[in-house]
């Protein structure tokens, strides 16, 4: 009867212990997002109202293949090359493998272990027994009952970090793509500015030549010719500086993509710059929907879940631990030409470890884990606010560049007409060189501003692409869909 009571007590022990439930903080927390975007959304044509409400027009291809839609195969090629050689992407891949290995190790703790041992020894027994050889082989299973869920919490934390590492890989690829695109469009813009500055330098040189001839003939003062030469030198210097800036962009692209520099220069020269006026990217009017496509926000959210699980694990370490072990094996003893075989097995011991005194170590671990959890929550909410800010800023910049583009074109046309008129009057002796140079400077400033505005507009589109996640899909929202950035 006593043995039966002991058996019932041992069998019910895990249930009794599990009644002491852990109080881990929630794995998901709320983050306040505005009810709508307060900056104007970019206008794009849409025939389907439901598709227009989505940042990807209802299909993932619109974001994940946004670079292909720019009709610039060289840009796509450079982005692909950069992603292959990028240390950022390689590090993200490494973190995925590390996180996957950590998850396997965390899950392995939940199942029984099985070890095999083989041993052989030779010993001299007490006289008059002869020398003997003992050989043993055994299987030794062991298992720790996860009574309080500490090991399961570790497994959940490992899974959350694996999901975060996978999202980080997408984030790294999107980041590299945006960096290459920014540098690529900077180079394209720089080449356009070179054309503008060289044309301006040529115009100044021609004015200087005519002024020298006129001064030598006595029709102009030497000071006027000197002013023309100074203007020509200024134009050449600006053109040289602009060409150097283009070289720096080429060097940067070579470093990012590992493409041979002569080959890259040839491709840039052979492939004309595409028309970027049709660049479009629609985004959701609901910030909460858009933010679900941000890998970095998802990573921060997963870190909150991992930190919550780690709090549960540290709490579980303060409670008893129950483990079971056993052994199944064979042994043989050979002595004096006689072999004796033995089969052995055992179940147990069933051990219960009770933490009594550790100097406050376990309590300190719980406090530290809770502090890390609070920090993860703050980081997650800050990430959401930063994501909203980045989208809003990109929208503001897009609206600004769109509003200024028409005015910039009108300004260029007007100042060019004014310069042409002043130049004609100067050649006919009806305007001074000072008037001509003032008109030239204003025209040049307008032309440079128009080209730079185009670059600013593309930078805003790239920033918006980056801010809305670059085509990544939150697996918690659409688990059946896998998108490649």
C-alpha positions as CSV (number, residue, x, y, z in Angstrom):
1,X,0.0,0.0,0.0
2,X,2.9,2.3,0.9
3,X,4.6,1.6,-2.4
4,X,1.4,2.5,-4.3
5,X,1.1,5.8,-2.5
6,X,4.7,6.6,-3.4
7,X,4.0,5.8,-7.0
8,X,1.0,8.0,-7.1
9,X,2.9,10.8,-5.5
10,X,5.7,10.6,-8.0
11,X,3.3,10.4,-10.9
12,X,1.4,13.4,-9.8
13,X,4.4,15.5,-8.9
14,X,4.8,17.2,-12.3
15,X,1.1,18.2,-12.2
16,X,1.5,19.6,-8.7
17,X,4.6,21.6,-9.7
18,X,3.1,22.9,-12.9
19,X,0.3,24.5,-10.9
20,X,2.9,27.2,-10.1
21,X,2.3,29.1,-13.4
22,X,4.9,31.6,-14.6
23,X,4.0,35.2,-15.1
24,X,6.0,36.2,-18.2
25,X,5.2,39.6,-19.8
26,X,3.1,39.6,-23.1
27,X,4.9,38.6,-26.3
28,X,3.0,41.2,-28.3
29,X,2.6,44.8,-27.3
30,X,0.7,47.7,-29.0
31,X,2.4,50.5,-30.8
32,X,0.5,53.7,-31.6
33,X,0.4,54.6,-35.2
34,X,-1.5,57.5,-36.7
35,X,-4.9,56.8,-38.3
36,X,-3.8,58.2,-41.6
37,X,-0.8,59.7,-43.4
38,X,-0.7,63.5,-42.9
39,X,1.5,64.1,-45.9
40,X,0.0,64.0,-49.4
41,X,0.1,60.5,-51.0
42,X,1.6,60.2,-54.5
43,X,-1.0,60.1,-57.2
44,X,-1.0,57.0,-59.5
45,X,-3.7,55.7,-61.8
46,X,-5.6,52.7,-60.6
47,X,-8.6,50.9,-62.1
48,X,-9.3,48.7,-59.1
49,X,-10.1,50.7,-55.9
50,X,-9.3,47.7,-53.7
51,X,-5.9,47.3,-55.3
52,X,-5.2,51.1,-55.0
53,X,-5.6,50.7,-51.2
54,X,-2.5,48.5,-51.0
55,X,1.1,49.6,-51.1
56,X,1.8,47.0,-53.8
57,X,-1.3,47.6,-56.0
58,X,-2.7,44.3,-54.8
59,X,0.2,42.3,-56.1
60,X,3.6,41.8,-54.5
61,X,5.4,42.2,-57.8
62,X,4.9,45.9,-57.9
63,X,7.2,46.4,-55.0
64,X,9.5,43.5,-55.2
65,X,10.1,44.2,-58.9
66,X,10.1,47.9,-58.6
67,X,13.6,48.2,-60.0
68,X,12.7,46.2,-63.1
69,X,9.9,48.7,-63.7
70,X,12.3,51.5,-64.1
71,X,13.2,50.2,-67.6
72,X,16.9,50.3,-66.7
73,X,18.5,46.9,-67.0
74,X,21.9,48.3,-65.9
75,X,20.4,49.4,-62.6
76,X,19.0,45.9,-62.0
77,X,22.3,44.3,-62.9
78,X,24.2,46.5,-60.5
79,X,21.8,45.8,-57.7
80,X,22.0,42.1,-58.2
81,X,25.8,42.3,-58.3
82,X,25.9,44.3,-55.1
83,X,23.6,42.0,-53.2
84,X,25.9,39.0,-54.1
85,X,29.1,40.6,-52.8
86,X,27.6,42.7,-50.0
87,X,29.1,42.0,-46.6
88,X,25.8,43.2,-45.1
89,X,23.8,40.5,-46.9
90,X,26.5,37.9,-46.1
91,X,26.3,38.8,-42.4
92,X,22.5,38.5,-42.5
93,X,22.8,35.1,-44.0
94,X,25.3,34.1,-41.3
95,X,22.8,35.3,-38.6
96,X,20.1,33.1,-40.2
97,X,22.3,30.1,-39.9
98,X,23.3,30.9,-36.3
99,X,19.7,31.5,-35.3
100,X,18.6,28.3,-37.0
101,X,21.3,26.3,-35.1
102,X,20.2,28.0,-31.9
103,X,16.6,27.0,-32.5
104,X,17.6,23.3,-33.1
105,X,19.6,23.3,-29.9
106,X,16.7,24.9,-28.0
107,X,14.2,22.3,-29.3
108,X,16.6,19.4,-28.6
109,X,16.4,20.1,-24.9
110,X,12.7,19.3,-24.9
111,X,13.1,15.7,-26.0
112,X,14.9,12.8,-24.3
113,X,18.6,12.3,-24.9
114,X,20.3,9.0,-25.7
115,X,24.0,8.4,-25.2
116,X,26.0,5.3,-25.9
117,X,29.0,4.3,-23.9
118,X,31.6,1.5,-24.4
119,X,34.3,0.7,-22.0
120,X,36.9,-2.0,-21.4
121,X,39.2,-2.5,-18.5
122,X,41.7,-5.0,-17.2
123,X,42.3,-5.5,-13.5
124,X,44.0,-7.6,-11.0
125,X,41.5,-9.0,-8.5
126,X,42.4,-10.2,-5.0
127,X,44.4,-13.4,-4.8
128,X,43.8,-16.1,-5.6
129,X,41.7,-14.8,-8.5
130,X,43.6,-14.3,-11.8
131,X,43.7,-11.2,-14.0
132,X,40.3,-10.3,-15.6
133,X,39.0,-8.2,-18.5
134,X,35.7,-6.4,-18.1
135,X,33.9,-5.1,-21.3
136,X,30.7,-3.0,-21.1
137,X,28.4,-1.3,-23.6
138,X,25.3,0.6,-22.6
139,X,22.6,3.0,-23.9
140,X,21.9,5.8,-21.4
141,X,18.6,7.8,-21.9
142,X,17.9,10.9,-19.9
143,X,15.2,13.5,-19.9
144,X,14.4,16.6,-18.0
145,X,10.7,17.3,-17.6
146,X,10.0,20.9,-18.6
147,X,7.6,21.3,-15.7
148,X,7.5,25.1,-15.6
149,X,8.1,25.7,-19.4
150,X,11.6,27.2,-19.1
151,X,12.9,25.1,-22.0
152,X,9.8,25.8,-24.0
153,X,10.3,29.5,-23.4
154,X,13.9,29.2,-24.7
155,X,12.6,27.4,-27.8
156,X,10.1,30.2,-28.4
157,X,12.8,32.8,-28.0
158,X,15.0,31.0,-30.5
159,X,12.1,30.8,-33.0
160,X,11.4,34.5,-32.7
161,X,15.0,35.4,-33.3
162,X,15.2,33.1,-36.3
163,X,12.1,34.8,-37.8
164,X,13.8,38.2,-37.1
165,X,17.1,37.0,-38.7
166,X,15.1,35.9,-41.8
167,X,13.4,39.3,-42.0
168,X,16.8,41.0,-41.5
169,X,18.1,39.3,-44.6
170,X,15.3,40.9,-46.6
171,X,16.1,44.2,-44.9
172,X,19.7,43.9,-45.8
173,X,19.0,43.3,-49.5
174,X,16.5,46.2,-49.6
175,X,19.1,48.5,-48.0
176,X,21.8,47.5,-50.4
177,X,19.4,48.0,-53.4
178,X,18.5,51.4,-52.1
179,X,22.2,52.3,-51.6
180,X,23.2,51.2,-55.1
181,X,20.2,53.0,-56.7
182,X,21.0,56.2,-54.9
183,X,24.6,56.1,-56.0
184,X,23.6,55.1,-59.6
185,X,21.1,58.0,-59.9
186,X,23.7,60.3,-58.4
187,X,26.1,59.3,-61.2
188,X,23.4,59.7,-63.9
189,X,22.6,63.1,-62.5
190,X,26.3,64.0,-62.3
191,X,26.8,63.1,-66.0
192,X,23.9,65.5,-66.9
193,X,25.5,68.2,-64.8
194,X,28.8,67.6,-66.6
195,X,27.0,68.3,-69.9
196,X,25.5,71.5,-68.5
197,X,28.7,72.8,-67.0
198,X,30.8,71.9,-70.1
199,X,28.3,73.7,-72.4
200,X,28.5,76.7,-70.0
201,X,32.3,76.5,-70.1
202,X,32.3,76.4,-73.9
203,X,30.0,79.4,-74.0
204,X,32.2,81.4,-71.7
205,X,35.3,80.4,-73.7
206,X,33.7,81.7,-76.9
207,X,32.7,85.0,-75.2
208,X,36.3,85.3,-73.9
209,X,37.7,84.8,-77.4
210,X,35.4,87.4,-78.9
211,X,36.2,89.8,-76.1
212,X,40.0,89.4,-76.7
213,X,39.5,90.1,-80.4
214,X,37.4,93.2,-79.7
215,X,39.9,94.5,-77.1
216,X,42.8,94.0,-79.5
217,X,40.9,95.9,-82.1
218,X,40.3,98.7,-79.6
219,X,36.6,98.3,-79.4
220,X,36.6,97.2,-75.7
221,X,38.6,98.0,-72.7
222,X,41.2,95.5,-71.5
223,X,39.4,95.2,-68.3
224,X,36.4,93.9,-70.1
225,X,38.5,91.2,-71.8
226,X,40.0,90.3,-68.4
227,X,36.5,89.8,-67.0
228,X,35.7,87.5,-69.9
229,X,38.9,85.5,-69.4
230,X,38.1,85.2,-65.7
231,X,34.6,84.0,-66.5
232,X,36.0,81.4,-68.9
233,X,38.4,80.1,-66.2
234,X,35.6,79.9,-63.7
235,X,33.5,77.8,-66.2
236,X,36.4,75.4,-66.9
237,X,37.0,75.0,-63.2
238,X,33.4,74.2,-62.5
239,X,33.3,71.6,-65.3
240,X,36.5,70.0,-64.0
241,X,35.1,69.7,-60.5
242,X,31.8,68.2,-61.8
243,X,33.7,65.6,-63.7
244,X,35.7,64.7,-60.6
245,X,32.5,64.2,-58.7
246,X,31.3,61.8,-61.3
247,X,34.5,59.8,-61.0
248,X,33.9,59.5,-57.3
249,X,30.4,58.1,-58.0
250,X,32.0,55.5,-60.3
251,X,34.5,54.5,-57.7
252,X,31.7,54.1,-55.1
253,X,29.7,51.9,-57.5
254,X,32.7,49.8,-58.2
255,X,33.2,49.2,-54.5
256,X,29.5,48.4,-54.0
257,X,29.1,46.0,-56.9
258,X,32.6,44.6,-57.5
259,X,32.1,45.3,-61.2
260,X,35.4,46.1,-63.1
261,X,35.7,49.8,-63.5
262,X,36.4,50.0,-67.2
263,X,33.4,47.7,-67.9
264,X,31.2,49.8,-65.7
265,X,32.3,53.0,-67.4
266,X,31.6,51.5,-70.8
267,X,28.1,50.3,-69.7
268,X,27.3,53.8,-68.3
269,X,28.4,55.4,-71.6
270,X,26.7,52.9,-73.9
271,X,23.3,52.7,-72.1
272,X,21.5,56.0,-72.1
273,X,19.9,57.3,-68.9
274,X,16.2,56.2,-68.7
275,X,13.3,58.4,-68.4
276,X,12.3,58.4,-64.7
277,X,9.2,60.6,-65.1
278,X,6.9,57.6,-65.0
279,X,8.2,56.3,-61.7
280,X,5.3,55.5,-59.4
281,X,4.8,53.7,-56.1
282,X,1.5,53.7,-54.4
283,X,1.3,53.2,-50.6
284,X,-1.5,52.5,-48.3
285,X,-3.5,55.3,-46.7
286,X,-3.5,53.3,-43.4
287,X,-0.1,53.5,-41.7
288,X,-0.7,50.3,-39.7
289,X,-1.1,48.3,-42.9
290,X,2.1,49.8,-44.4
291,X,4.1,49.2,-41.3
292,X,3.4,45.5,-41.5
293,X,5.7,45.5,-44.5
294,X,8.7,46.9,-42.7
295,X,11.2,44.1,-41.9
296,X,12.9,46.2,-39.2
297,X,9.6,46.7,-37.4
298,X,8.9,43.0,-37.6
299,X,12.4,42.3,-36.2
300,X,11.8,44.6,-33.3
301,X,8.5,42.9,-32.6
302,X,10.1,39.5,-32.7
303,X,12.7,40.7,-30.3
304,X,10.0,41.7,-27.9
305,X,8.6,38.1,-28.1
306,X,12.1,36.7,-27.6
307,X,12.7,38.9,-24.5
308,X,9.3,37.8,-23.1
309,X,10.2,34.2,-23.5
310,X,13.6,34.8,-21.8
311,X,11.8,36.3,-18.8
312,X,9.8,33.1,-18.6
313,X,12.9,31.0,-18.8
314,X,14.7,32.9,-16.0
315,X,11.5,32.6,-13.8
316,X,11.5,28.9,-14.4
317,X,15.0,28.6,-13.1
318,X,13.8,29.6,-9.7
319,X,11.5,26.6,-9.4
320,X,12.3,22.9,-8.9
321,X,13.7,20.8,-11.8
322,X,12.6,17.2,-12.4
323,X,14.8,14.8,-14.4
324,X,14.8,11.1,-15.2
325,X,17.6,8.9,-16.4
326,X,18.2,5.2,-17.0
327,X,20.5,2.7,-18.6
328,X,20.3,-0.5,-20.7
329,X,23.5,-2.3,-21.4
330,X,25.5,-5.5,-21.6
331,X,28.7,-6.5,-19.9
332,X,31.2,-9.4,-20.0
333,X,33.9,-10.5,-17.6
334,X,36.6,-12.8,-18.8
335,X,39.0,-14.3,-16.3
336,X,41.0,-17.6,-16.4
337,X,39.5,-18.5,-19.7
338,X,36.0,-18.2,-18.5
339,X,33.6,-15.5,-19.8
340,X,30.6,-14.4,-17.9
341,X,28.0,-12.3,-19.6
342,X,25.7,-9.9,-17.8
343,X,22.6,-7.9,-19.1
344,X,21.9,-4.8,-17.1
345,X,19.2,-2.2,-17.0
346,X,18.0,0.5,-14.7
347,X,15.3,3.1,-14.5
348,X,16.2,6.2,-12.5
349,X,17.0,7.9,-10.5
350,X,14.1,10.3,-10.7
351,X,15.7,13.4,-9.3
352,X,14.1,16.6,-8.1
353,X,16.4,19.6,-7.8
354,X,15.2,22.3,-5.3
355,X,17.0,25.7,-5.5
356,X,17.4,26.9,-1.9
357,X,20.1,29.5,-1.8
358,X,22.2,31.0,-4.6
359,X,23.0,34.5,-3.2
360,X,20.3,36.1,-5.3
361,X,21.6,35.0,-8.7
362,X,18.3,33.7,-10.1
363,X,16.4,36.7,-8.8
364,X,19.0,39.0,-10.4
365,X,18.6,37.0,-13.7
366,X,14.9,37.6,-13.7
367,X,15.4,41.3,-13.0
368,X,17.9,41.6,-15.9
369,X,15.6,39.7,-18.3
370,X,12.7,42.0,-17.4
371,X,14.8,45.0,-18.0
372,X,15.8,43.7,-21.4
373,X,12.2,43.1,-22.2
374,X,11.3,46.7,-21.3
375,X,14.1,47.9,-23.5
376,X,12.8,45.7,-26.4
377,X,9.3,47.2,-26.0
378,X,10.7,50.7,-26.0
379,X,12.8,49.9,-29.1
380,X,9.9,48.4,-30.9
381,X,7.6,51.4,-30.3
382,X,10.4,53.7,-31.2
383,X,10.9,51.8,-34.4
384,X,7.3,52.2,-35.3
385,X,7.5,55.9,-34.8
386,X,10.7,56.1,-36.9
387,X,9.0,54.1,-39.7
388,X,6.1,56.5,-39.7
389,X,8.5,59.4,-39.8
390,X,10.5,58.0,-42.7
391,X,7.3,57.4,-44.8
392,X,6.0,60.9,-44.0
393,X,9.4,62.5,-44.8
394,X,9.5,60.7,-48.1
395,X,6.0,61.8,-49.0
396,X,6.8,65.4,-48.1
397,X,9.9,65.3,-50.3
398,X,7.9,63.8,-53.2
399,X,5.3,66.4,-52.9
400,X,7.9,69.1,-52.7
401,X,9.8,67.9,-55.8
402,X,6.6,67.4,-57.8
403,X,5.4,71.0,-56.9
404,X,8.8,72.5,-57.9
405,X,9.4,70.5,-61.1
406,X,7.0,72.5,-63.4
407,X,8.3,75.8,-62.0
408,X,11.9,74.7,-62.5
409,X,11.2,73.9,-66.2
410,X,9.5,77.2,-66.7
411,X,12.5,79.0,-65.0
412,X,15.0,77.2,-67.3
413,X,13.1,78.1,-70.4
414,X,12.7,81.7,-69.3
415,X,16.3,82.3,-68.3
416,X,17.6,80.6,-71.4
417,X,15.5,83.0,-73.6
418,X,16.7,85.9,-71.5
419,X,20.3,84.8,-71.9
420,X,20.0,84.3,-75.6
421,X,18.5,87.8,-75.9
422,X,21.3,89.4,-73.8
423,X,23.9,87.5,-75.8
424,X,22.5,88.8,-79.0
425,X,22.5,92.4,-77.7
426,X,26.0,92.0,-76.4
427,X,27.2,90.8,-79.8
428,X,25.6,93.8,-81.4
429,X,27.1,96.2,-78.9
430,X,23.9,96.9,-77.1
431,X,24.7,95.2,-73.8
432,X,27.7,95.1,-71.6
433,X,29.7,92.0,-70.7
434,X,28.6,92.4,-67.1
435,X,25.0,92.1,-68.1
436,X,25.8,89.0,-70.2
437,X,27.7,87.3,-67.3
438,X,24.8,88.1,-64.9
439,X,22.4,86.6,-67.3
440,X,24.6,83.6,-67.8
441,X,24.9,82.9,-64.1
442,X,21.2,83.0,-63.6
443,X,20.6,80.6,-66.6
444,X,23.3,78.2,-65.3
445,X,21.8,78.2,-61.8
446,X,18.3,77.4,-63.2
447,X,19.7,74.5,-65.4
448,X,21.7,73.1,-62.4
449,X,18.6,73.3,-60.2
450,X,16.4,71.5,-62.7
451,X,18.8,68.6,-63.0
452,X,19.4,68.4,-59.2
453,X,15.7,68.5,-58.7
454,X,15.3,65.4,-60.8
455,X,17.9,63.7,-58.6
456,X,16.1,64.8,-55.5
457,X,12.9,63.3,-56.8
458,X,14.5,59.9,-57.4
459,X,16.0,60.0,-54.0
460,X,12.6,60.6,-52.5
461,X,11.1,57.6,-54.4
462,X,14.0,55.4,-53.2
463,X,13.4,56.6,-49.7
464,X,9.7,55.8,-49.9
465,X,10.5,52.3,-51.4
466,X,12.8,51.7,-48.5
467,X,10.4,53.2,-45.9
468,X,7.5,50.8,-46.9
469,X,9.7,47.7,-46.7
470,X,10.8,47.2,-50.3
471,X,8.3,44.4,-51.1
472,X,8.9,42.3,-48.0
473,X,5.8,40.5,-46.6
474,X,5.2,39.9,-42.9
475,X,4.8,36.1,-42.5
476,X,2.3,36.7,-39.7
477,X,0.1,38.6,-42.2
478,X,0.6,36.6,-45.3
479,X,2.2,33.3,-44.4
480,X,1.4,31.7,-47.7
481,X,3.3,34.3,-49.7
482,X,7.1,34.7,-50.0
483,X,8.5,37.9,-51.5
484,X,12.0,38.5,-52.7
485,X,13.2,42.1,-52.4
